[in-house]
Amino acid sequence: MTSMELELTIEKVISAPDYSPTEISESNDDQQKVILTIRDLVEILRVLKDGHFQTIKWFDLGLYLGLIHNDLKVIETNYPRDAERCLRECLAKWLTDDIEATWEKLAIAASEVGEISVAEYIK
């Protein structure tokens, strides 16, 4: 490497942005497009809880997330009078069935069931 090439390389390194990957945050738009998986279930439950989602609306939320009515009835039958467990099972089903599950889809579904403030919280 010539001294000129070395100086140019050093200049590039010095002028490069000085931040770590952990300091880079996704924009809200990018976050809405992140594909959610079953590994995100706990985070989704936290967000819904922090947003004050009414767990009794879990069945309708499931419908708006695209789940099949019969699958939701099975969840309801398996966990009678346990809306929190039904919500968790409903979300788990959604996350495993929908290969394109996103925060945006969840926000839209929450809005559709009348949980506007929750939808805004998700966004």
Secondary structure, DSSP 4 states (H G I P E B T S, - for coil): --HHHHHHHHHHHHHS----GGG----HHHHHHSPP-GGGHHHHHHHHHHTT--GGGHHHHHHHTT--HHHHHHHHHHSTT-HHHHHHHHHHHHHHH-TT--HHHHHHHHHHTT-HHHHHHH-
